[in-house]
Amino acid sequence: MTDPVYETDAPVLVETQNGVCWLTMNRPRYGNAQNSQMTYALDAAITAANADDTVKVIVLRGGGKNFSGGHDIGTPGRDAHVSFKRVSNWYDHVGRPGAEMQFAREMEVYLGMCRRWREGPKPMIASIHGACIAGGLMLAWVCDLIIATEDAHFADPVLHMGFPGVEYFAHAFELPPRIARELVLLGEPLSATRAHSLGMVNKIVSKEHLESETARIAARILAMPNFGLALARQAFNNTEDLQGKRAAMDMAFGLHHLAHAHNSLTAEDNIAGLSGRDMAQINRKDKI
Ligand code: ZN
Protein backbone atom coordinates (compact mmCIF):
# COMPACT_ATOMS: atom_id res chain seq x y z
CA MET A 1 0.00 0.00 0.00
CA THR A 2 1.22 3.48 -0.76
CA ASP A 3 1.75 6.18 1.84
CA PRO A 4 -1.29 8.38 2.43
CA VAL A 5 -1.22 11.84 0.90
CA TYR A 6 -2.90 14.22 3.33
CA GLU A 7 -4.54 17.32 1.89
CA THR A 8 -4.47 19.04 5.29
CA ASP A 9 -2.54 18.99 8.56
CA ALA A 10 -5.69 20.00 10.42
CA PRO A 11 -8.42 17.42 9.74
CA VAL A 12 -10.38 18.80 12.71
CA LEU A 13 -10.69 22.51 13.49
CA VAL A 14 -11.14 23.37 17.15
CA GLU A 15 -12.62 26.61 18.42
CA THR A 16 -13.75 27.26 21.97
CA GLN A 17 -16.12 30.15 22.60
CA ASN A 18 -18.12 30.94 25.70
CA GLY A 19 -17.92 27.44 27.13
CA VAL A 20 -18.68 25.67 23.85
CA CYS A 21 -16.01 23.73 21.99
CA TRP A 22 -16.82 23.62 18.27
CA LEU A 23 -15.16 20.72 16.48
CA THR A 24 -15.38 21.03 12.71
CA MET A 25 -14.36 18.11 10.53
CA ASN A 26 -12.13 19.61 7.91
CA ARG A 27 -11.87 17.37 4.88
CA PRO A 28 -14.52 19.12 2.79
CA ARG A 29 -12.99 18.02 -0.49
CA TYR A 30 -13.76 14.42 0.48
CA GLY A 31 -17.07 14.92 2.25
CA ASN A 32 -15.24 14.71 5.60
CA ALA A 33 -14.39 11.07 5.01
CA GLN A 34 -12.92 9.76 8.25
CA ASN A 35 -9.35 8.57 7.87
CA SER A 36 -7.30 7.69 10.95
CA GLN A 37 -5.69 11.12 10.80
CA MET A 38 -9.16 12.56 11.42
CA THR A 39 -10.39 10.03 14.01
CA TYR A 40 -7.23 10.47 16.09
CA ALA A 41 -7.56 14.25 15.78
CA LEU A 42 -11.19 14.01 16.90
CA ASP A 43 -10.19 11.82 19.82
CA ALA A 44 -7.45 14.25 20.87
CA ALA A 45 -9.83 17.22 20.57
CA ILE A 46 -12.64 15.54 22.52
CA THR A 47 -10.22 14.37 25.22
CA ALA A 48 -8.81 17.90 25.49
CA ALA A 49 -12.29 19.45 25.63
CA ASN A 50 -13.32 17.05 28.39
CA ALA A 51 -10.21 18.01 30.36
CA ASP A 52 -10.63 21.76 29.83
CA ASP A 53 -12.58 23.46 32.63
CA THR A 54 -13.55 26.31 30.33
CA VAL A 55 -15.47 23.88 28.09
CA LYS A 56 -18.93 22.74 29.06
CA VAL A 57 -20.46 21.52 25.79
CA ILE A 58 -18.88 19.92 22.72
CA VAL A 59 -20.35 20.50 19.25
CA LEU A 60 -19.46 18.23 16.36
CA ARG A 61 -20.05 19.43 12.81
CA GLY A 62 -18.72 19.14 9.27
CA GLY A 63 -17.00 21.75 7.16
CA GLY A 64 -18.08 22.18 3.53
CA LYS A 65 -21.21 20.66 2.05
CA ASN A 66 -21.64 17.63 4.30
CA PHE A 67 -21.38 16.39 7.85
CA SER A 68 -19.56 13.16 6.97
CA GLY A 69 -19.69 10.69 4.10
CA GLY A 70 -18.38 7.93 6.39
CA HIS A 71 -15.11 6.11 6.83
CA ASP A 72 -12.39 6.79 4.32
CA ILE A 73 -12.30 3.92 1.83
CA GLY A 74 -10.71 5.65 -1.09
CA THR A 75 -9.22 9.14 -0.78
CA PRO A 76 -5.50 9.86 -1.20
CA GLY A 77 -5.44 10.30 2.60
CA ARG A 78 -6.71 6.80 3.32
CA ASP A 79 -4.41 5.55 6.04
CA ALA A 80 -5.94 2.34 7.40
CA HIS A 81 -2.55 0.65 7.02
CA VAL A 82 -0.65 3.25 9.05
CA SER A 83 0.31 3.01 12.75
CA PHE A 84 -0.84 5.77 15.10
CA LYS A 85 -0.20 6.29 18.79
CA ARG A 86 -3.06 4.25 20.19
CA VAL A 87 -5.54 5.45 22.78
CA SER A 88 -6.92 2.06 23.88
CA ASN A 89 -5.19 -1.02 25.23
CA TRP A 90 -5.33 -2.69 21.86
CA TYR A 91 -2.02 -3.43 20.18
CA ASP A 92 -1.15 -2.00 16.79
CA HIS A 93 -3.12 -3.53 13.92
CA VAL A 94 -0.41 -2.99 11.31
CA GLY A 95 1.14 -6.20 10.01
CA ARG A 96 -1.28 -8.53 11.80
CA PRO A 97 -2.40 -11.57 9.80
CA GLY A 98 -5.89 -12.46 8.60
CA ALA A 99 -8.89 -11.02 10.39
CA GLU A 100 -6.75 -9.81 13.30
CA MET A 101 -5.60 -6.66 11.52
CA GLN A 102 -9.08 -5.27 10.87
CA PHE A 103 -10.45 -6.36 14.23
CA ALA A 104 -7.61 -4.70 16.19
CA ARG A 105 -7.92 -1.54 14.11
CA GLU A 106 -11.68 -1.20 14.45
CA MET A 107 -11.67 -1.99 18.18
CA GLU A 108 -9.42 1.05 18.48
CA VAL A 109 -10.60 3.61 15.96
CA TYR A 110 -14.29 2.79 15.45
CA LEU A 111 -15.99 0.93 18.29
CA GLY A 112 -13.41 1.98 20.87
CA MET A 113 -13.29 5.68 20.04
CA CYS A 114 -17.06 6.01 19.65
CA ARG A 115 -17.53 4.46 23.08
CA ARG A 116 -14.88 6.76 24.58
CA TRP A 117 -16.66 9.79 23.15
CA ARG A 118 -20.09 8.62 24.28
CA GLU A 119 -18.81 7.91 27.76
CA GLY A 120 -17.09 11.27 28.33
CA PRO A 121 -18.51 13.62 30.97
CA LYS A 122 -19.52 16.56 28.77
CA PRO A 123 -22.64 16.79 26.63
CA MET A 124 -22.13 16.57 22.90
CA ILE A 125 -24.30 18.07 20.17
CA ALA A 126 -24.16 16.91 16.55
CA SER A 127 -24.87 19.84 14.24
CA ILE A 128 -25.58 18.21 10.90
CA HIS A 129 -26.06 19.38 7.35
CA GLY A 130 -25.88 17.48 4.06
CA ALA A 131 -24.86 13.84 4.09
CA CYS A 132 -24.44 11.82 7.24
CA ILE A 133 -23.57 8.41 5.87
CA ALA A 134 -22.45 5.16 7.56
CA GLY A 135 -19.44 6.14 9.72
CA GLY A 136 -21.02 9.63 9.85
CA LEU A 137 -23.96 8.10 11.72
CA MET A 138 -21.56 6.76 14.33
CA LEU A 139 -20.39 10.29 15.10
CA ALA A 140 -23.94 11.62 15.26
CA TRP A 141 -25.14 8.77 17.47
CA VAL A 142 -22.52 9.26 20.19
CA CYS A 143 -23.88 12.77 20.69
CA ASP A 144 -26.63 13.60 23.18
CA LEU A 145 -28.55 15.87 20.84
CA ILE A 146 -28.79 15.99 17.06
CA ILE A 147 -29.71 19.21 15.26
CA ALA A 148 -30.08 18.91 11.50
CA THR A 149 -30.81 21.09 8.52
CA GLU A 150 -33.71 20.43 6.19
CA ASP A 151 -31.34 19.03 3.56
CA ALA A 152 -29.59 16.62 5.94
CA HIS A 153 -29.97 12.92 5.26
CA PHE A 154 -28.89 9.79 7.06
CA ALA A 155 -27.97 6.43 5.55
CA ASP A 156 -26.16 3.21 6.33
CA PRO A 157 -25.58 1.57 2.94
CA VAL A 158 -22.85 -0.87 4.05
CA LEU A 159 -24.97 -3.96 3.40
CA HIS A 160 -23.91 -3.42 -0.22
CA MET A 161 -20.50 -4.56 1.09
CA GLY A 162 -22.02 -7.42 3.04
CA PHE A 163 -21.94 -5.76 6.47
CA PRO A 164 -24.88 -5.93 8.88
CA GLY A 165 -24.49 -2.22 9.59
CA VAL A 166 -21.60 0.02 10.63
CA GLU A 167 -19.24 -0.88 13.48
CA TYR A 168 -21.14 1.10 16.12
CA PHE A 169 -24.40 -0.83 15.98
CA ALA A 170 -26.77 1.60 17.65
CA HIS A 171 -29.38 1.41 14.88
CA ALA A 172 -32.06 -0.39 16.86
CA PHE A 173 -31.59 2.01 19.79
CA GLU A 174 -31.72 5.15 17.68
CA LEU A 175 -34.74 4.17 15.59
CA PRO A 176 -37.87 2.06 15.96
CA PRO A 177 -37.05 -1.58 15.11
CA ARG A 178 -38.77 -1.72 11.70
CA ILE A 179 -37.15 1.53 10.59
CA ALA A 180 -33.74 0.39 11.83
CA ARG A 181 -34.14 -2.76 9.74
CA GLU A 182 -35.26 -0.66 6.79
CA LEU A 183 -32.20 1.60 7.14
CA VAL A 184 -29.84 -1.39 6.90
CA LEU A 185 -31.78 -3.75 4.59
CA LEU A 186 -32.60 -1.10 1.98
CA GLY A 187 -29.56 1.11 2.45
CA GLU A 188 -31.69 4.10 1.50
CA PRO A 189 -31.35 7.51 3.13
CA LEU A 190 -33.69 8.82 5.78
CA SER A 191 -34.57 12.47 5.28
CA ALA A 192 -34.07 14.87 8.18
CA THR A 193 -37.84 15.30 8.37
CA ARG A 194 -38.41 11.57 8.71
CA ALA A 195 -35.54 11.18 11.16
CA HIS A 196 -37.05 13.99 13.21
CA SER A 197 -40.52 12.44 13.16
CA LEU A 198 -38.99 9.17 14.39
CA GLY A 199 -37.17 10.86 17.26
CA MET A 200 -33.62 10.41 15.95
CA VAL A 201 -33.20 14.15 15.39
CA ASN A 202 -34.08 16.71 18.05
CA LYS A 203 -34.61 19.70 15.84
CA ILE A 204 -34.67 20.69 12.19
CA VAL A 205 -33.48 24.13 11.19
CA SER A 206 -32.78 25.97 7.97
CA LYS A 207 -29.19 25.92 6.74
CA GLU A 208 -28.54 29.54 7.61
CA HIS A 209 -29.74 29.02 11.17
CA LEU A 210 -27.81 25.83 11.92
CA GLU A 211 -24.96 27.53 13.74
CA SER A 212 -27.08 30.05 15.65
CA GLU A 213 -29.62 27.43 16.71
CA THR A 214 -26.85 25.04 17.78
CA ALA A 215 -25.32 27.87 19.81
CA ARG A 216 -28.71 28.67 21.35
CA ILE A 217 -29.26 25.06 22.43
CA ALA A 218 -25.67 24.81 23.73
CA ALA A 219 -26.27 27.99 25.74
CA ARG A 220 -29.25 26.36 27.47
CA ILE A 221 -26.94 23.55 28.58
CA LEU A 222 -24.35 26.07 29.81
CA ALA A 223 -26.80 27.09 32.51
CA MET A 224 -26.66 23.59 34.04
CA PRO A 225 -24.10 22.45 36.63
CA ASN A 226 -21.12 20.54 35.21
CA PHE A 227 -21.29 17.57 37.51
CA GLY A 228 -25.03 17.25 37.03
CA LEU A 229 -24.52 17.12 33.27
CA ALA A 230 -21.91 14.38 33.63
CA LEU A 231 -24.22 12.41 35.91
CA ALA A 232 -27.14 12.79 33.50
CA ARG A 233 -25.01 11.54 30.64
CA GLN A 234 -23.93 8.54 32.72
CA ALA A 235 -27.52 7.84 33.74
CA PHE A 236 -28.72 7.73 30.14
CA ASN A 237 -25.71 5.71 28.96
CA ASN A 238 -26.16 3.19 31.76
CA THR A 239 -29.89 2.93 31.10
CA GLU A 240 -29.28 2.20 27.44
CA ASP A 241 -26.65 -0.37 28.36
CA LEU A 242 -29.02 -2.05 30.80
CA GLN A 243 -31.45 -2.24 27.89
CA GLY A 244 -28.78 -4.21 26.06
CA LYS A 245 -27.06 -1.57 23.93
CA ARG A 246 -23.50 -2.46 24.86
CA ALA A 247 -24.04 -6.22 24.59
CA ALA A 248 -25.91 -5.84 21.28
CA MET A 249 -23.06 -3.75 19.90
CA ASP A 250 -20.44 -6.31 20.97
CA MET A 251 -22.46 -9.04 19.25
CA ALA A 252 -22.97 -7.00 16.05
CA PHE A 253 -19.30 -5.99 16.01
CA GLY A 254 -18.40 -9.69 15.88
CA LEU A 255 -20.79 -10.21 12.97
CA HIS A 256 -19.42 -7.13 11.23
CA HIS A 257 -15.98 -8.75 11.44
CA LEU A 258 -17.28 -12.09 10.22
CA ALA A 259 -18.37 -10.09 7.15
CA HIS A 260 -14.90 -8.52 6.83
CA ALA A 261 -13.35 -12.02 7.00
CA HIS A 262 -15.94 -13.43 4.57
CA ASN A 263 -15.17 -10.63 2.13
CA SER A 264 -11.45 -11.39 2.37
CA LEU A 265 -12.16 -15.05 1.54
CA THR A 266 -14.61 -14.46 -1.29
CA ALA A 267 -13.86 -11.04 -2.81
CA GLU A 268 -10.96 -8.79 -3.71
CA ASP A 269 -10.58 -7.33 -0.25
CA ASN A 270 -12.29 -7.12 3.13
CA ILE A 271 -14.79 -4.52 1.89
CA ALA A 272 -16.03 -6.70 -0.97
CA GLY A 273 -13.94 -4.92 -3.58
CA LEU A 274 -16.17 -1.85 -3.51
CA SER A 275 -14.26 1.40 -3.80
CA GLY A 276 -15.11 4.79 -2.37
CA ARG A 277 -16.20 5.72 -5.87
CA ASP A 278 -18.57 2.70 -6.08
CA MET A 279 -20.15 3.62 -2.74
CA ALA A 280 -20.44 7.29 -3.73
CA GLN A 281 -22.26 6.18 -6.88
CA ILE A 282 -24.64 4.03 -4.84
CA ASN A 283 -25.24 6.94 -2.44
CA ARG A 284 -25.86 9.35 -5.31
CA LYS A 285 -28.36 6.99 -6.87
CA ASP A 286 -30.15 6.65 -3.54
CA LYS A 287 -30.05 10.33 -2.70
CA ILE A 288 -33.41 11.70 -1.72
ZN1 ZN B 1 -15.44 -2.46 9.51
Boltz pocket constraint, residues with backbone or C-beta under 6 A from the ligand:
constraints:
  - pocket:
      binder: B
      contacts: [[A, 106], [A, 167], [A, 256], [A, 260]]
      max_distance: 6.0
